[in-house]
Amino acid sequence: MRRNKVLIIAVLLILFIPVRSQQTPYSFGIFNFTNTAKTAGLGGYSIASLESDPSTSILTPSNINSDNHGKLLLNYVNYFADTDYGLINYTHRFKNIGLISTSLVYCNYGEFDYTDPSGLSNGNSFSANDLMLQIGHSRKIAEQLQIGVNLKIAGSFYEQYSALAIGSDISLTYVNEETLFASSLLVQNIGTSISEFQNNSLRTKLPFNIQFSMNKKLAHAPLKVHFIYHDLNRWRISQNTNQNNMNRNAVTQFSFDFFNHVAVGGEFLFSENFHVRLGYDFLTRRDLQPTSRPGTIGISWGVGFKIKKISINYSNAKYHFSGASNTITITKKIGKASN
């Protein structure tokens, strides 16, 4: 019991230490990728879950649970401008260690032409790629509470230049099966760069973020409602200069800044084998929408279904009229039952 109290106190201390120091611009965006279809379909942020689906534990390590043992997860994201990225994840329970989740994330930004100052190509090209290795571990510290930690090492390789960084995530997940309520607290991307593209440059910070999420399954309806509040470490987070410069009274400005942190989602659980998801991110809509016609920017949706022993999830997230981000996640159990 004393050990559990020490762990909880340590997590609470970590929450408040980096808040003021992480305000500068960051590099290594791969640390902040939305890596699975279920997450993308519900708004793009971490959610609380101790279900058999291992996809939510990639962002939130305290979601790793015994039902994830032996499951292989493959994810692919078709992004913009010839950019795509993928992930492979496997979770295994070791006898003397416990549950370990391992992930490898790869991002390809496409091919770029070498040109002279006037824009003429010399016929050669180069590539730009990111690579990240992640190891996660979780442990139950109370009857309804789990703690989890991710360790992440990432590298960026752009033409002849490269950089390395190391980071960590710490999270808590609370699940009450009787009331059908769950919540999580995630401290994401604690760390810094190890080496830079240029030897004389300063160390850059990672995309540090503190997120709180909660969800409630309705007792008499096939619906689970999600609420996410992200970027607790910063108050004014909008990058839209036009929106920030608008004349507002204090109440309107507070409301505007508050909802920039909010994402909401809903899961329609029609059966154990078929789910439909819908998400809405206020910040994405406000920062990326054209002033003339906002359309469906900031809205995401997805479906999940099972075919025999394979789970397939798909999501579509709208960021611009030129296209959408499509994510597909396939999960299959390949390991034997844990002891």
N, C-alpha and C positions, 0 to 999 in steps of 0.2 A: 504494500500500500504506500509506503514511504517513497519507494522508487517511482511509482506512478505520479505522486504529487510533484516530485522533482522534475519529471519530464514535462508536466503541464506548465510549471513555473518557467522552465527554460524556454518553452515555445512562446509564452506570453512576453518574456523579455525580448526575444528576438523580433517580435512584431513591432516593437517601438524603437529599437536601436537604429535601423537604417532609414527611417521615414524622412528625415531632414537631409540626409546625405545623398539621396538618389534623385535629385532634381535635374541633373545635367543631361544633355542628349546622350543616347546610347547607340551601341553597335550590336552586331550579332542578333539580328531579328529572328533567326531560326529558333532561339530559345522561347519565342512567344508564338510559334505556329499553332494553329488549331489543327490537330493531327488526326481527327476521326470524324466520321459523318454524323454520329449522334451528337457530339459536342457542337459541330457546325450548324446542325439543324435547329438547335435550341438557343442560338444567339452567338455562339463562338467562345463561351467562357466555361470555366470549371463548374461542375455540378456535384452534389453529394449523392452517392449511390454505393450500396454494397450488394449489387446484383451480380448475376453470373457474367454479364457483359464486361470484359476487361478494358474496353475503350476509354471509359471515364477515368481510369486509374493512371493513365499516361500523364495527364495534367495534374491530377490530384492523387498523390501516392497513398494517402490514407484510405482511398477506395479499394486498394488491393485486398482481396479476400480469398478464402479457400475455394470458392466456386470458380475462380479464375485459373486455378492450377491446371497445367497441361494444355492451355489454350494458345493457339498461334493466331496472331492478328496481322493482316496485311491491309495497308491503306494507301490509296493513291488520290492525289488532288490535281486536277487540271485547272491551272491558274491562268493569269493574263500574260500576253506578250511572250508566248513560247516558254513560259515558266511553268514547271511542274515539280511536285515533290512527293515523296513517298515515305512509308514507315513500315518496319517489320518489328513485331513485339511478341515476346513469349514470356509466360509466367510459370514459375515452378516453385514447389514447396520443397525445401531442403530440410532434412531431418533435424540438424543441429542449428540451423540458422532461421528457418521460417520461410515466408513467402518472399520471393525475389522476382521482380519484373524487369526485363531487359528490353531496350528499344534501340533501334538504329534508324535515324532520320537522314534523308538525303534530299537536297534541293538543287535543281539544275535551272539556272537563269537563262539558258540558251547560248547561242553563238553570236559573237560580236565581230564586226569587220574592223581591221586596222585601216585608218584613214589618215591623210595628211591634213594640215590646218585648213585647207580649202574644202575638205569633205570628200576628196577623191580616194577610192579604195585601192589598195595595192594588191588585192587578190587574196590576202591572208586573213585569218580570223583567230579568235581566242575564245575560251569558255570561262564561265564564272559559276562556282559551286560552293555549297555549304554542306557540312557533314557533322552530325551530332550523335554521340553515344550516351545513353541514359540508363542508369540502374536505379531501381526503386525498391523500397522495403517498407513493410507496414507491420504494426503490432497493436494488439488490443490492450488498452490501458484501463478500461472499465467495461462494465457490462454492455453499454451502448455506445462506447466511444473508442475510436481508433486513431493512432498517430502514424504518419508516414513521412518518408524522406526520399527525395530524388537526388542523385548525384549526376551532373551533366558535364560533358566535355565536348566542346564544339570547335570546328575549324572552318575558316573561310579561305577559299582558294580562288583568287581572281587574277587571271593571266599569270604573271611571274611573281605576284605578291601573295602572301599568306599571313594569317593571324590565328591565334588560339585563345580560347577562354574557358574558364571553369565556373560552374554555378551549381546552386542547390535549391530545392524546393522543400518546404516543410508545411504539412497540412494536418488538420484535425477533421474527422468526420463523425458526426453524431447521427444515429438512426434509431428511431423508436417505431418498432413494427406494430405495436398496439394502436398508436395514433396515426400511423401511416405518414409520419413526418420525418424529414431528414434535413440536415444542414452541414455546411463545411466552411472552414476557414483556411485559406491558402496564402502562404507567403512565398511568392514566386521569384525565382532568378536572383538569389543572393549570391553575389560573386563579382568577378572582374576579369579582365583580359590577362593572359599569361604573356603573350607576345603580340606585337602590333605589325601593321603593314610596313611601317617605317620605324627603324630602331630608335629614333630620337623623339618619337611621339609619346604623349602622355597615355597612361592606362585609361581605357574607356570602360564605362559602366554597362551593365546588362540592363535589359528592359524590366526593371524591378516593378513588381506589382503586388498589391494585397487585395484579395478578393474574398467576399463573403457570399455564400449562396444558401438558399433553402428551397425545399419543395414539399408539397403536400398532395397526397393522393386522396381524392374524394372518396368517401366511404361508399356512396351509393351511385357512383357514376364512373365510367371508364376513362377518367381524366386525371392527369398529374400536372400540377401547375408549378412552374419554376420561377424564382426571383433571384437575380444576381446583381450584386453591387460591387463593381470593380474599381481599381485605382483608389483605394482608401488612403494611400500614402500621398495623394495630391488632390487638391480641390478643383482648380480650374484646369481642365484637361483638353478642352476643344482646341483644335488646330485651325479652325475656320476663322480667319481674320475678320471677315464681314460680319459673322455672327457675334464675335466678341466685341465689336465696336458699336453695336446697336445700342441706342439709348433705352435703358430700362430702369424702372424703380427698383428698390432694394429687394422687394418680395419677388418680383418677376425675375430678377437676376439670380436670386437664390434658387428659385424653381428651375431655371434654365441649367445652372451648374449642377444641381442635384440629379436631374434626370439624365445628364450626360454620363453618369456613372451606372445607369440602370440598363439591364437587359432582362427581358421576360420571355418565357417560353411555355409551351404546353405540349403534353404527350397524350394522344388519344390511344388508349390501350384496348383496341377492339378485341384482341385475343392474345394468348401467350405467344403466338407466332406472327402477329401482324400489328405494327404500331405506325402511327402517323404523327409527325412532329412539326411544330411551327415556332419560330423565334423572331424577336424584334429587338434590335439594338439601337437605342436612341442616339448614341454618339456617332455611329456609322452613318445613320440617316442625315444627321445635321451637318456632319463634316463633308460628306461626299455627294449630297444631292445637288443637282442643278437648281438654280433659283427659279427657272421657268416651269419645270415639270419634275417633281420629285419621284414619281413612279413608285416602284416597289423597292427602292434602295433602302438597305437596312433590314429588310425582311428576308428570312431564311425559312426553308421548309425541308422536310425529309421523310423517308419511309424506312421501316425496318421489318424484315420478314425472315423466316426460317424455311429452308428447303432441306428436308431430312436432318442431317447433323451439321449443316452449314448455315451460319447467320450472315445475312447480307444487309448492309445499311447504306442508304444513299441520301445525300443532301445537296441542296442548291441554295447558294447565298448570293444575293444581288448587291454588287458594289457600284456598278456603273451601267449606263445604257449599252455600252459596247460589248457587254457580256457578263457572265456570272461565273462563280467558282463552283465547280462540281467535285464532290468528294464521294468516294466509294470505299467502304470498309468490309472486309470479309474475315470472318472468325470461324475457326474450326478447332475442336478439341482433338489433340493428337497424343497427349501424354496419358499415362495410366493414372488411376485414382490414387490420391495421396493417402498415406497412412495416418 
